[in-house]
Amino acid sequence: MNYSNHVRYHSIADKVAVITGGASGIGEELVRAFVSQGAKVALLDFDKTAGEALARELNCLFLFCDVTNLDLLKTCFATIEQQLGSVDILVNNAGSDDHHKIEDLTEEYFDNRININLRHQLFAIQAVLPGMERKGSGSIINMGSINWMRGRPGRVCYSLSKAAIHGFTRTLAQELGARGIRVNSLVPGAIRTPKQDAMWAKLDPAAVNQFVELQALKFRLDGSHCARMALFLGSEESCGCTGQDFIVDAGLTLN
């Protein structure tokens, strides 16, 4: 999708934007959207092949990063500041919604899920704070999910993580607001990506159509719908918005 053909956010041009988990799925759409608006984009991902290919295509910065490795995460943000400047917009997108049963849960798996879906968001925010504070401005966008709102079975660690993101987003909005830094969460619904298509093909192919039946709007959402909301939240058009959950689910949570 060519985002610049729709709305042009002049306040995003030349801003430094970081998207974690940016090599594929929703993250890839986020990268494409911010590049289209003239931002200096850095994407972090553990998929080196996909990340490097996207960076070559869009002429942006790719850094290999396993977000569960906090030392590597901090090194990546230091590199971004050296090469692009201090971060203006952070999109904490990296995560994984693998299914699991409560009976199969182990301590190791629990720690891994929390590290993938929750912990890195806080430490990524910590890494960008000094630069944002120097500027007196910044937009932090934490990727949530409607999963915890709907109480869907088989993803207890994922739901726990996403509910926690809702909570700390509100706390940090209060804590950082006086410094000119806005903190919001973007909450996707049933977003169609290649990974999601493959997962549902194995689990329950019929569920793909059930999403549309349950939604108020009768079409499948894809990553571009999230990207358009992220552009708004990253721009000055949302300068009065902080501590909020911006739900992009075509009305799925109305049921």
C-alpha positions as CSV (number, residue, x, y, z in Angstrom):
1,M,0.0,0.0,0.0
2,N,1.2,3.5,-0.8
3,Y,0.4,5.4,2.4
4,S,1.6,8.7,1.0
5,N,-1.2,8.7,-1.5
6,H,-3.7,8.9,1.4
7,V,-2.7,11.3,4.2
8,R,0.6,13.1,4.4
9,Y,1.9,13.6,7.9
10,H,4.4,16.4,7.5
11,S,5.4,16.2,11.2
12,I,6.8,12.6,10.7
13,A,9.2,13.7,7.9
14,D,12.8,13.4,9.0
15,K,11.8,12.0,12.4
16,V,13.7,8.9,13.7
17,A,11.3,6.0,14.0
18,V,12.1,2.5,15.4
19,I,9.9,-0.5,14.8
20,T,10.7,-3.7,16.6
21,G,9.7,-6.9,14.9
22,G,9.7,-5.0,11.7
23,A,10.7,-7.6,9.1
24,S,7.3,-9.2,8.5
25,G,3.6,-9.1,9.2
26,I,2.2,-6.0,10.9
27,G,5.8,-4.8,11.6
28,E,6.6,-4.8,7.9
29,E,3.6,-2.6,7.2
30,L,4.6,-0.3,9.9
31,V,8.0,0.1,8.4
32,R,6.6,0.7,4.9
33,A,4.2,3.3,6.3
34,F,6.8,5.4,8.2
35,V,9.3,5.2,5.3
36,S,6.5,6.5,3.0
37,Q,6.1,9.6,5.2
38,G,9.8,10.5,5.0
39,A,10.8,9.2,8.5
40,K,14.3,7.8,9.1
41,V,13.4,4.3,10.0
42,A,15.3,1.6,11.8
43,L,13.8,-1.9,12.0
44,L,14.8,-4.5,14.5
45,D,14.2,-8.2,14.0
46,F,15.7,-11.7,14.5
47,D,14.9,-12.6,10.9
48,K,18.1,-11.4,9.3
49,T,17.2,-12.5,5.7
50,A,13.8,-10.7,5.7
51,G,15.0,-7.7,7.6
52,E,18.0,-7.1,5.2
53,A,15.8,-7.5,2.1
54,L,13.2,-5.0,3.4
55,A,15.9,-2.5,4.4
56,R,17.5,-2.8,0.9
57,E,14.1,-2.3,-0.8
58,L,13.1,0.7,1.3
59,N,16.6,2.2,2.0
60,C,16.3,2.1,5.8
61,L,18.3,0.7,8.6
62,F,18.1,-2.9,9.7
63,L,19.6,-4.3,12.9
64,F,19.5,-7.9,13.8
65,C,18.0,-8.2,17.3
66,D,16.6,-10.9,19.5
67,V,14.5,-8.8,21.8
68,T,14.9,-11.4,24.6
69,N,18.6,-10.5,24.8
70,L,18.5,-7.1,26.6
71,D,22.2,-6.4,26.1
72,L,21.8,-6.8,22.4
73,L,18.6,-4.7,22.5
74,K,20.5,-1.8,24.2
75,T,23.4,-2.1,21.8
76,C,20.9,-1.7,18.9
77,F,19.4,1.4,20.3
78,A,22.9,2.9,20.8
79,T,23.7,2.1,17.2
80,I,20.5,3.8,16.0
81,E,21.4,6.9,17.9
82,Q,24.9,7.0,16.4
83,Q,23.7,6.5,12.9
84,L,20.3,8.2,12.7
85,G,20.1,10.4,15.9
86,S,17.9,10.2,18.9
87,V,14.6,8.4,18.6
88,D,11.4,10.4,18.1
89,I,8.9,7.5,17.6
90,L,9.2,4.0,19.1
91,V,6.8,1.3,18.0
92,N,7.1,-1.7,20.3
93,N,5.7,-4.3,17.9
94,A,7.8,-7.4,18.4
95,G,5.9,-10.4,19.9
96,S,4.5,-13.9,19.4
97,D,1.1,-15.3,20.0
98,D,1.9,-19.0,19.9
99,H,-0.9,-21.2,21.4
100,H,-0.4,-23.3,24.5
101,K,-2.5,-25.1,27.1
102,I,-2.2,-24.3,30.8
103,E,-1.4,-27.9,31.5
104,D,1.7,-27.7,29.2
105,L,3.1,-24.5,30.8
106,T,6.6,-24.7,32.2
107,E,8.6,-22.1,34.0
108,E,11.0,-21.9,31.1
109,Y,8.3,-21.4,28.5
110,F,6.6,-18.8,30.7
111,D,9.8,-16.8,31.1
112,N,10.4,-17.0,27.3
113,R,6.8,-15.8,26.5
114,I,7.1,-12.9,28.9
115,N,10.5,-11.9,27.5
116,I,9.2,-12.0,23.9
117,N,5.9,-10.2,24.5
118,L,6.4,-7.9,27.4
119,R,9.8,-7.3,29.0
120,H,11.6,-5.9,26.0
121,Q,8.9,-3.2,25.6
122,L,9.9,-1.6,28.9
123,F,13.6,-1.8,28.2
124,A,13.2,-0.3,24.7
125,I,11.3,2.6,26.3
126,Q,14.1,3.0,28.8
127,A,16.6,3.1,26.0
128,V,14.9,6.0,24.1
129,L,14.0,8.1,27.1
130,P,17.2,10.2,27.4
131,G,16.9,11.3,23.8
132,M,13.2,12.1,24.0
133,E,13.7,13.9,27.2
134,R,16.4,16.1,25.7
135,K,14.0,17.1,22.9
136,G,11.0,17.4,25.2
137,S,8.9,15.3,22.9
138,G,8.4,11.8,21.7
139,S,5.7,9.2,20.8
140,I,5.8,5.7,22.2
141,I,3.4,3.2,20.7
142,N,3.0,-0.2,22.5
143,M,1.5,-3.0,20.5
144,G,-1.3,-4.6,22.5
145,S,-4.0,-7.1,21.4
146,I,-7.7,-7.6,21.9
147,N,-6.9,-11.2,22.9
148,W,-6.9,-10.4,26.7
149,M,-10.1,-8.4,26.3
150,R,-11.9,-11.4,24.7
151,G,-10.5,-14.0,27.1
152,R,-9.6,-16.4,24.3
153,P,-8.4,-19.8,25.5
154,G,-5.0,-21.4,24.7
155,R,-3.0,-18.2,25.0
156,V,-2.7,-17.4,28.7
157,C,0.9,-16.1,28.6
158,Y,0.0,-13.9,25.6
159,S,-3.1,-12.6,27.3
160,L,-1.1,-11.9,30.5
161,S,1.5,-9.9,28.5
162,K,-0.9,-7.9,26.5
163,A,-3.0,-7.0,29.6
164,A,0.2,-5.8,31.3
165,I,1.0,-3.6,28.3
166,H,-2.4,-1.9,28.8
167,G,-1.5,-1.3,32.4
168,F,2.0,0.0,32.0
169,T,1.0,2.2,29.1
170,R,-1.3,4.2,31.4
171,T,1.3,4.4,34.1
172,L,4.1,5.6,31.8
173,A,1.7,8.1,30.2
174,Q,1.4,9.7,33.6
175,E,5.0,9.4,34.5
176,L,6.4,10.8,31.2
177,G,3.7,13.3,30.2
178,A,5.4,16.2,32.0
179,R,8.5,15.5,29.9
180,G,6.5,15.9,26.7
181,I,6.4,12.2,25.9
182,R,3.2,10.5,24.8
183,V,2.6,6.8,25.5
184,N,-0.3,4.9,23.8
185,S,-1.1,1.4,22.9
186,L,-2.3,0.2,19.5
187,V,-4.6,-2.8,19.9
188,P,-5.1,-4.9,16.8
189,G,-8.0,-7.3,16.3
190,A,-7.9,-10.3,13.8
191,I,-5.2,-9.0,11.5
192,R,-4.5,-11.1,8.4
193,T,-0.8,-11.8,7.9
194,P,1.0,-14.8,6.2
195,K,1.9,-16.1,9.7
196,Q,-1.7,-15.9,10.9
197,D,-3.0,-17.6,7.8
198,A,-0.6,-20.5,8.3
199,M,-1.5,-20.8,12.0
200,W,-5.2,-20.9,11.4
201,A,-4.9,-23.3,8.5
202,K,-3.5,-25.8,11.0
203,L,-5.7,-25.0,14.0
204,D,-9.1,-24.2,12.6
205,P,-9.5,-23.0,9.0
206,A,-13.2,-22.1,9.6
207,A,-12.2,-19.6,12.3
208,V,-10.9,-17.2,9.6
209,N,-14.5,-16.7,8.3
210,Q,-15.9,-16.5,11.9
211,F,-13.9,-13.4,12.6
212,V,-15.7,-11.5,9.8
213,E,-19.1,-12.8,11.1
214,L,-18.3,-11.5,14.6
215,Q,-17.1,-8.1,13.5
216,A,-19.3,-5.1,13.0
217,L,-17.4,-4.3,9.8
218,K,-17.6,-7.2,7.3
219,F,-14.1,-7.4,5.9
220,R,-10.8,-8.8,7.0
221,L,-8.2,-6.5,8.5
222,D,-4.6,-6.5,7.4
223,G,-1.4,-4.8,8.6
224,S,-2.2,-1.6,6.7
225,H,-5.1,-0.8,9.0
226,C,-2.7,-0.9,12.0
227,A,-0.1,1.1,10.1
228,R,-2.5,3.9,9.4
229,M,-3.3,4.2,13.1
230,A,0.4,4.1,14.0
231,L,1.1,7.0,11.6
232,F,-1.6,9.0,13.4
233,L,-0.2,8.2,16.8
234,G,3.4,9.0,15.7
235,S,2.4,12.3,14.2
236,E,1.6,15.7,15.8
237,E,-2.1,15.2,14.8
238,S,-2.4,13.0,17.9
239,C,-0.6,15.5,20.2
240,G,-3.4,15.5,22.7
241,C,-3.6,11.7,23.0
242,T,-1.7,9.7,25.7
243,G,-2.4,6.8,28.0
244,Q,-5.1,5.4,25.6
245,D,-5.8,2.1,23.9
246,F,-6.5,2.7,20.2
247,I,-8.4,-0.4,19.1
248,V,-8.3,-1.5,15.4
249,D,-10.5,-4.5,15.3
250,A,-13.5,-3.7,12.9
251,G,-15.7,-3.9,16.0
252,L,-14.8,-7.5,17.0
253,T,-14.7,-6.6,20.7
254,L,-18.3,-5.3,20.5
255,N,-19.4,-9.0,20.9
